[in-house]
Amino acid sequence: MDETVKGQPCHRITCRYAAIFLFATSFVPWLHSVEAQQPQRVPRIGYLSARGAAVSTPGSPSEGFQQGLRDLGYVEGKNILIEFRYAEGKLDRFPSLVAELMQLKVEVFVSTERTAIRAAKQATKTIPIVIVTTQDPVAAGYVDSLARPGGNITGVTRLTRELSGKRLELLKEAVPGISRVGLLGEMNMSGFKDYEAAAGALKIQLQSLEVRGPNPDFEGAFQAAAKGRAGALITIHNFLIGRYRKRIGDLAMKNRLPSMYEDSRYVEAGGLVSYSANDAELYRRAAWYVDKILKGTKPADLPVEQPTKFEFVINLKTAKALNLTIPQSVLFRADRVIK
């Protein structure tokens, strides 16, 4: 016996297949509509800083990282979420903050602090970790090699310690005649030895001016520099010292000490000269790593990069206040001059 489908006569079996086909074809558009309405997961990035919430200011690491993401087409709150956590200068907070971000199941973890990186490395073997570090990541045990990281960690190294000799050389050229230089910083770090290696060839004596947190005695360190007759100063940068950039610059000015720094932000705060990688570019590069990972590339397949360009910055206002004339040959070599 014949039946009808949409008013047209057909054989019973043929009609049943036709009805099933019509149902299926009418269901597919509805299914696509439901899928389109399902909200897609917005990737969540964990960013851990040693400093306070004011870290997201112009020139800061997190600001450079955020700008890098914007340059790549990411809009916070729309197609990416960044979970910021701040240790407020307290190293013992890192493990709990790392654990908090891991519990949020972030797609990528980002940090520039060695204590945070070590804590993250211990916390996960699967969540990708992007770093910007002053350390040798191979010697620190973060990666197997720069070319083949081999695990879940990759990123950028700043080559801070490797530039120690060049800084000492530039300081002597900027301040001819100096024979004794004070090194300000936490001397449990490798900084003193790195500068010591270059000091002999330049016939410069080094004086250790050790300061320790959480309340470093900078005044005492500068008094020691005066007693030791240091003719100039080099500040060994880390996150603790970096919190006091302006204070160090003011004390260097007060004590009439020309100063060299490992980060250009010290010069912007009143220091004399700096020689370092372009930090803003490095943090923007960290955003590139995040983008690659979100698009499916494994950290193990992303080589750790080293900077190829370095900035020599001079603050002429500070030089004038110190009654110091920077040789023209040195000024010509500056990448940036603050007037």
C-alpha positions in Angstrom: 0.0 0.0 0.0 1.3 3.4 -0.9 1.7 6.3 1.5 2.5 10.0 1.0 5.3 12.3 2.0 4.6 16.0 1.7 1.4 15.1 -0.2 3.3 13.0 -2.8 2.4 9.3 -3.2 5.2 6.8 -2.6 5.8 3.1 -1.6 5.6 2.4 2.1 9.3 1.5 2.5 10.5 4.4 0.3 8.3 6.8 2.3 9.9 5.7 5.6 13.4 6.4 4.3 12.3 9.7 2.9 10.7 10.7 6.2 13.9 9.8 8.1 16.0 11.8 5.5 13.7 14.9 6.0 14.0 14.6 9.7 17.7 14.3 9.6 18.2 17.2 7.2 15.9 19.4 9.3 17.8 18.4 12.5 21.3 19.3 11.2 20.8 23.1 10.9 19.3 23.1 14.4 22.3 21.2 15.7 24.7 23.7 14.1 22.7 26.5 15.6 23.0 25.0 19.1 26.8 24.5 18.6 27.1 28.1 17.5 25.4 29.3 20.6 27.8 27.3 22.9 30.4 29.8 24.3 33.9 28.8 23.3 36.4 28.6 26.1 38.6 31.7 26.3 42.2 30.7 27.0 43.4 31.7 30.5 47.0 32.8 31.1 48.6 32.8 34.5 51.1 35.6 35.1 53.0 35.7 38.4 55.1 38.7 39.4 57.3 39.3 42.5 56.1 42.9 42.7 52.8 44.5 43.7 49.7 45.3 41.6 51.4 48.5 40.3 53.5 46.2 38.1 51.2 46.9 35.1 52.7 50.4 34.5 54.4 51.8 31.4 57.7 50.1 31.0 57.0 47.3 33.4 57.3 43.6 32.4 53.6 42.9 32.5 52.8 46.0 30.4 55.2 44.8 27.8 53.7 41.3 27.8 50.2 42.7 27.5 51.2 45.0 24.6 52.8 42.0 22.9 49.5 40.1 23.2 47.6 43.1 21.8 50.0 43.3 18.9 49.1 39.7 18.1 45.4 40.4 18.1 44.4 39.4 21.6 41.9 41.5 23.5 41.7 40.9 27.3 38.3 39.7 28.4 37.3 38.7 24.8 39.7 36.2 23.3 42.1 35.9 26.2 42.1 36.1 30.0 45.1 37.0 32.1 45.1 35.9 35.8 47.7 38.2 37.5 49.1 37.2 40.9 51.5 39.4 42.9 53.9 38.2 45.6 54.3 41.8 46.9 58.1 41.2 47.3 57.6 38.1 49.5 59.4 35.1 48.1 57.7 32.7 50.4 54.3 33.5 48.7 55.4 32.0 45.3 54.5 28.3 46.0 50.9 29.1 47.1 50.4 31.6 44.2 51.7 29.0 41.7 49.4 26.4 43.2 46.5 28.8 42.9 47.1 29.4 39.2 47.5 25.7 38.5 44.2 25.0 40.2 42.6 27.4 37.7 43.9 25.1 34.9 45.6 28.0 33.1 46.6 27.1 29.5 50.0 28.8 29.9 52.0 30.0 33.0 54.2 33.0 32.6 56.8 34.4 35.1 60.1 36.4 35.1 61.1 35.4 38.7 63.5 32.5 39.3 61.7 31.4 42.6 58.4 31.4 40.8 59.8 29.4 37.8 61.3 26.8 40.1 58.0 26.5 42.0 56.0 26.1 38.7 58.5 23.5 37.4 57.9 21.4 40.6 54.1 21.9 40.4 53.5 20.7 36.8 55.0 18.7 34.0 52.1 19.4 31.6 51.1 23.0 31.7 53.3 25.1 29.4 55.6 27.5 31.2 57.0 30.7 29.4 59.9 32.4 31.2 61.9 35.6 30.9 65.0 35.0 33.0 68.3 36.5 33.9 69.7 33.0 34.5 71.2 30.5 32.1 68.1 28.3 31.7 70.3 25.2 31.0 72.5 25.7 34.0 69.4 26.4 36.2 67.9 23.1 35.1 64.8 24.6 33.4 65.6 23.2 29.9 67.7 20.5 28.4 69.2 22.9 25.9 68.4 26.3 24.3 67.7 24.7 20.9 65.7 21.8 22.3 64.1 22.7 25.6 62.7 19.1 25.9 60.0 19.7 28.5 57.2 22.1 29.3 59.4 25.2 29.7 60.6 27.7 27.1 61.0 31.4 26.7 63.7 34.1 26.7 66.9 34.7 28.6 68.1 38.3 29.2 71.9 37.6 29.2 72.3 39.8 32.3 75.4 38.2 33.8 77.1 37.7 30.5 77.2 41.5 30.0 79.0 42.3 33.2 82.4 42.9 31.6 80.9 45.1 28.9 79.2 47.3 31.6 82.5 47.7 33.5 84.2 48.7 30.3 81.6 51.2 29.3 81.6 52.7 32.8 85.3 53.2 32.7 85.0 54.9 29.3 82.2 57.2 30.5 84.2 58.1 33.7 87.9 58.0 32.7 90.3 57.6 35.6 88.2 55.5 37.9 90.2 52.7 39.6 87.8 51.5 42.3 84.1 50.6 41.7 81.5 49.6 44.3 79.1 46.7 43.6 75.7 47.2 45.2 73.5 44.2 45.6 72.8 40.9 47.3 76.2 39.2 47.2 74.8 35.7 47.6 74.1 36.0 43.9 76.8 35.4 41.2 77.1 39.0 40.2 80.3 39.9 42.1 82.3 37.0 40.5 81.0 38.0 37.0 82.3 41.5 37.4 85.5 40.4 39.1 86.5 38.4 36.1 86.6 41.6 34.0 87.9 44.0 36.6 91.5 42.6 36.5 91.9 43.3 32.8 90.7 46.8 33.2 92.9 47.4 36.3 89.8 48.2 38.5 89.4 47.2 42.1 86.0 46.1 43.2 84.3 46.8 46.5 81.4 44.7 47.7 78.5 46.8 49.0 76.1 44.1 50.2 72.5 44.9 51.0 69.8 42.4 52.1 66.0 42.4 52.2 63.4 43.0 53.2 64.7 46.4 54.4 68.1 46.9 52.7 70.4 49.4 54.4 71.3 51.5 51.3 72.6 54.4 53.4 75.0 52.1 55.1 76.2 50.7 51.8 76.9 54.2 50.4 78.7 55.2 53.6 80.9 52.1 53.0 81.5 53.2 49.4 82.7 56.6 50.6 85.0 55.1 53.2 86.4 52.7 50.6 86.9 55.6 48.2 84.9 54.1 45.4 84.9 56.3 42.3 81.8 54.8 40.7 79.0 52.4 41.4 77.4 49.3 39.7 74.1 48.1 40.9 73.4 44.3 40.5 69.8 44.1 39.6 67.2 41.7 41.0 63.5 42.1 42.0 64.4 43.3 45.5 66.9 45.9 44.4 64.5 46.9 41.6 61.9 48.2 44.1 64.3 50.9 45.1 65.5 52.3 41.8 64.8 56.0 42.6 66.2 55.7 46.1 69.4 54.2 44.8 69.6 56.9 42.1 69.1 59.7 44.7 71.7 58.3 47.0 74.2 57.9 44.1 73.6 61.6 43.3 73.9 62.7 46.9 77.2 60.8 47.2 78.5 62.1 43.9 78.9 58.6 42.5 78.5 57.9 38.8 76.4 54.8 38.4 76.0 51.9 35.9 72.9 49.7 35.9 71.7 46.4 34.5 68.3 47.8 33.6 67.5 51.0 31.8 64.6 51.8 34.2 67.3 52.8 36.8 68.6 55.5 34.3 65.0 56.7 33.7 64.8 57.1 37.5 67.9 59.2 37.7 70.9 56.8 37.3 73.8 57.7 35.0 74.1 54.9 32.5 72.9 51.4 31.8 73.7 48.5 29.4 71.2 45.7 28.9 68.8 44.0 26.5 65.7 45.8 25.6 63.4 44.5 28.3 60.2 45.7 26.7 61.0 43.7 23.6 61.8 40.6 25.6 58.4 40.7 27.4 56.7 41.3 24.1 58.5 38.2 22.8 57.1 36.2 25.7 53.7 37.0 24.3 54.8 35.5 21.0 55.6 32.2 22.8 52.2 32.2 24.5 50.5 32.7 21.1 52.5 29.8 19.5 51.6 27.5 22.4 47.9 28.4 22.3 47.9 27.6 18.6 49.2 24.1 19.3 53.0 24.3 19.3 54.6 22.4 22.2 57.1 24.2 24.4 59.7 21.5 23.8 59.6 22.5 20.1 60.1 26.2 20.7 63.9 27.1 21.2 64.8 29.4 24.1 65.8 32.8 22.6 68.7 35.1 23.5 68.6 38.8 22.8 70.7 40.0 19.9 70.3 43.8 20.5 71.4 45.7 23.6 70.8 49.2 24.7 73.4 51.7 26.0 71.4 54.5 27.8 72.9 57.7 29.2 71.2 60.3 31.4 72.8 63.6 30.5 70.8 65.4 33.2 72.4 63.2 35.8 75.8 63.7 34.2 75.4 67.5 34.4 74.2 67.3 38.0 77.4 65.4 38.8 79.6 67.9 36.9 80.6 65.0 34.7 81.5 65.4 31.0 80.7 62.2 29.1 83.3 61.8 26.3 81.9 62.5 22.9 83.1 59.0 21.7 80.9 57.5 24.4 77.9 59.6 23.6 78.1 58.5 19.9 77.7 54.9 21.0 74.6 55.5 23.1 71.3 54.0 21.8 69.3 56.5 23.9 70.2 59.7 25.6 68.0 61.3 28.3 68.3 65.1 28.3 
